[in-house]
Amino acid sequence: MIRRPVVAGQFYPESASELRAMIEGMVKEEKVKEEAIGLVLPHAGYIYSGPVAGAVISRIRFKDSFIIMGPNHTGAGKPLSIMTEGSWKTPLGEVEIDSELAKKILAISKHLEEDDRAHLYEHSIEVQLPFLQYFKPDFKLVPIVLGHPSGAIYKEVGGEIAEAVKALGREREVVIIASSDMSHYEPQASAQKKDTKAIGAILKLDEDELLKRVFELNITMCGYAPATSLIVAARELGATEAELVKYQTSGDVTGDYSAVVGYAGIIIKGIKGGGE
């Protein structure tokens, strides 16, 4: 199937030329490129979170495939859903699903199920694609939507993803993305305080601490599940450090700091991380 865009014209321009021009203003192509194992990227409307996503994506060396995990905002479909065939369409063209990698993950996983319903109207993966297409039109995608089972299962999914990537070995270079916004609709000071705690756990590559802080501090980070799976997978694939590239809130755009949403852009690297 072709998964068609559902937030084009809302979260980002529907016109290919306008979309490309908008992204161009949010990236810095001259940035030195780094080896990345994983990324945390926001998924709001581009005017709010685009500068954060652009700052991160400008710095990475692109690879063959991107595994993108997003939360399930709609509640549709299976709780833990993966698509293994087809393509995703945006105004910048179609992105083919990496069927070999996706089927390998599905075969290994005890939790993920083949399902497209969870993906049809879920925006958290879709909004990442035009930024990636801007730099590399021919990359492939593995889309995964994570609902709300438990922290233990998110950790197991992360391990399963790492196992599948390792099984394909040098045949496949992969970057794993956790799509997540941070605190939702809180005063700026409160959002920043809570987000700093969640970001700190991610930077330590400590999935248990992230889960603990999210629940104990009531951090409304919609993609804590993808972030948890990402940390486990990235560490098993050799991650040794993480860097916060950019953080801002919707208030920094609108000037209204009474009820903001936070956006963080993070790169997770291995021992060979750095410029090339």
C-alpha positions in Angstrom: 0.0 0.0 0.0 1.0 3.7 -0.3 0.5 5.5 2.9 -0.6 9.0 1.9 0.2 12.1 3.9 -2.4 13.2 6.4 -0.9 16.5 7.8 0.5 18.0 4.6 -1.0 21.5 4.4 -1.3 21.6 8.2 2.0 20.7 9.9 4.0 21.5 6.8 3.3 22.9 3.3 1.5 20.8 0.8 3.4 22.3 -2.1 6.7 20.6 -2.8 8.4 23.8 -3.7 7.1 25.6 -0.6 8.0 22.6 1.6 11.6 22.5 0.2 12.0 26.2 0.7 10.8 26.0 4.3 13.1 23.1 5.1 16.0 25.0 3.5 15.5 27.8 5.9 15.7 25.4 8.9 18.8 23.3 8.0 22.5 24.1 7.7 23.9 22.0 4.9 27.5 23.1 5.6 27.5 21.5 9.0 30.2 18.8 9.5 28.5 15.4 9.3 28.7 12.9 12.2 28.1 9.2 12.6 24.8 8.7 14.4 23.3 5.6 15.8 20.1 7.2 16.9 18.2 10.5 17.1 15.4 12.0 19.2 13.4 14.4 17.0 10.2 16.4 17.6 7.1 16.0 15.4 5.0 19.2 15.8 4.1 21.7 13.1 7.3 22.8 11.3 7.0 26.4 12.5 7.3 25.2 16.1 9.6 22.2 16.0 11.2 22.4 12.6 14.3 24.4 13.7 15.0 21.7 16.3 14.7 18.8 13.8 16.7 20.7 11.2 19.5 21.4 13.6 19.9 17.7 14.3 19.4 16.4 10.8 21.9 18.9 9.4 24.7 17.2 11.4 24.3 13.5 10.6 25.8 11.3 8.0 22.9 9.7 6.2 22.6 6.0 5.9 20.6 3.5 3.9 17.6 3.1 6.1 15.9 4.9 9.0 13.9 3.0 11.6 11.4 5.6 12.9 9.4 4.9 16.0 6.5 7.1 17.0 3.8 7.1 19.6 0.2 6.3 18.9 -1.7 9.6 19.2 -4.9 8.1 17.6 -5.3 4.9 19.5 -6.0 3.1 16.2 -4.6 -0.3 15.2 -2.4 -2.8 17.2 -0.7 -1.5 20.3 2.8 -2.3 18.8 2.6 -1.9 15.1 5.1 -2.3 12.2 4.6 -2.0 8.5 6.8 -4.2 6.4 5.7 -3.5 2.8 4.7 -0.5 0.7 5.8 3.1 0.7 5.0 6.4 2.4 4.2 9.4 0.2 5.0 13.1 1.0 4.9 16.2 -1.3 8.6 15.4 -1.9 8.0 11.9 -3.3 7.6 8.3 -2.0 9.8 6.6 0.6 10.0 2.9 0.2 9.7 0.6 3.2 12.8 -1.4 3.8 11.0 -4.8 3.7 14.0 -6.9 4.4 14.9 -5.1 7.6 11.2 -4.7 8.7 10.5 -8.4 8.2 13.6 -9.3 10.1 12.5 -7.1 13.0 9.0 -8.6 12.8 10.4 -12.2 12.8 12.6 -11.6 15.8 10.1 -9.6 17.9 7.7 -11.2 20.4 5.7 -8.0 20.6 5.4 -6.1 17.2 2.6 -7.0 14.9 2.1 -6.3 11.2 -0.5 -3.6 11.0 -1.1 -0.5 8.9 -4.1 0.9 10.7 -2.0 2.5 13.5 0.0 4.3 10.9 -2.8 5.7 8.6 -3.5 8.8 10.6 -0.5 9.0 12.9 1.6 12.1 12.2 4.7 11.4 14.3 6.5 9.4 11.7 5.2 11.3 8.7 6.6 14.7 9.7 10.1 13.3 9.9 10.2 12.2 6.3 10.4 15.5 4.3 13.5 16.6 6.4 15.2 13.3 5.5 14.1 13.4 1.9 15.6 16.9 1.6 19.0 15.4 2.2 18.6 11.9 0.8 15.7 11.2 -1.5 16.4 7.5 -1.8 16.6 6.4 1.8 14.3 3.5 3.0 12.0 3.5 6.0 10.9 1.1 8.8 7.9 2.6 10.5 7.0 1.4 14.0 4.2 2.8 16.2 4.4 2.1 20.0 1.3 2.3 22.1 1.2 1.9 25.9 1.9 -1.6 27.2 4.8 -1.3 29.7 8.4 -0.1 30.1 9.6 -3.7 30.2 8.1 -4.3 26.7 9.6 -1.1 25.3 13.0 -2.2 26.5 12.5 -5.7 24.9 11.4 -4.1 21.6 14.6 -2.0 21.6 16.7 -5.2 22.1 14.8 -6.9 19.3 15.5 -4.0 16.9 19.2 -4.1 17.7 19.3 -7.9 17.2 17.7 -7.5 13.7 20.1 -4.8 12.7 23.0 -6.9 13.8 21.6 -9.9 11.9 21.8 -8.0 8.7 25.4 -6.9 9.5 27.2 -4.8 7.0 24.4 -5.2 4.5 22.5 -2.4 6.2 23.5 0.9 7.7 20.7 2.2 9.9 19.8 5.2 12.0 17.1 4.8 14.6 14.8 7.7 15.3 12.5 8.2 18.3 9.9 10.7 17.4 8.7 12.7 20.4 7.7 16.0 21.7 8.4 16.9 25.3 6.1 18.5 28.0 2.7 19.5 26.7 0.7 22.6 27.6 2.5 23.7 30.8 4.0 27.1 31.7 7.4 27.6 30.3 9.3 27.3 33.6 7.6 24.1 34.5 8.0 22.6 31.1 11.7 23.4 31.0 12.3 22.0 34.5 10.6 18.7 33.6 12.1 18.4 30.2 15.6 18.9 31.6 15.0 15.9 33.8 13.9 13.7 30.9 16.6 14.9 28.6 19.2 14.3 31.3 18.2 10.6 31.5 18.4 10.3 27.7 21.8 11.9 27.6 23.0 9.3 30.2 21.5 6.6 27.9 19.6 5.4 31.0 16.2 4.0 29.9 15.1 3.1 33.4 15.9 6.5 34.7 13.9 8.0 31.8 10.9 5.9 32.7 11.2 6.7 36.4 11.3 10.4 35.8 8.5 10.4 33.3 6.1 8.7 35.7 7.3 10.2 39.0 7.4 13.8 37.7 4.3 13.4 35.4 6.3 14.5 32.3 3.9 14.6 29.4 6.5 13.4 26.9 4.4 11.7 24.2 7.2 9.6 22.8 8.8 8.3 26.0 8.1 4.7 24.7 10.1 5.2 21.4 12.8 7.0 23.4 13.0 4.0 25.8 13.3 1.5 22.9 15.8 3.8 21.2 18.2 4.0 24.2 18.2 0.2 24.5 18.7 -0.5 20.8 21.4 2.2 20.5 23.4 1.0 23.4 23.4 -2.5 22.1 24.6 -1.2 18.8 27.5 0.5 20.4 26.3 3.9 21.6 28.4 5.5 24.2 27.3 9.1 24.4 24.4 11.5 23.5 24.3 15.2 22.8 21.5 17.7 23.1 21.7 19.7 19.9 18.8 22.1 20.5 15.9 22.6 22.8 13.1 25.1 22.5 9.4 25.5 23.2 6.4 26.7 21.3 6.5 29.8 23.4 9.8 30.7 21.8 7.9 31.0 18.5 4.6 32.4 19.6 5.7 34.5 22.6 3.0 32.9 24.7 4.7 31.2 27.6 1.6 30.3 29.6 1.1 26.9 28.0 3.9 25.6 25.9 5.1 22.4 24.3 8.8 21.4 24.5 10.9 20.2 21.7 14.3 18.5 22.0 16.8 17.3 19.4 19.3 14.7 20.4 22.1 12.8 18.7 23.2 9.4 20.1 26.6 8.4 19.0 29.1 5.5 19.3 32.7 5.5 20.2 33.5 6.5 16.6 31.2 9.5 16.7 32.5 12.8 15.4 33.0 14.6 12.1 34.2 13.2 8.9 
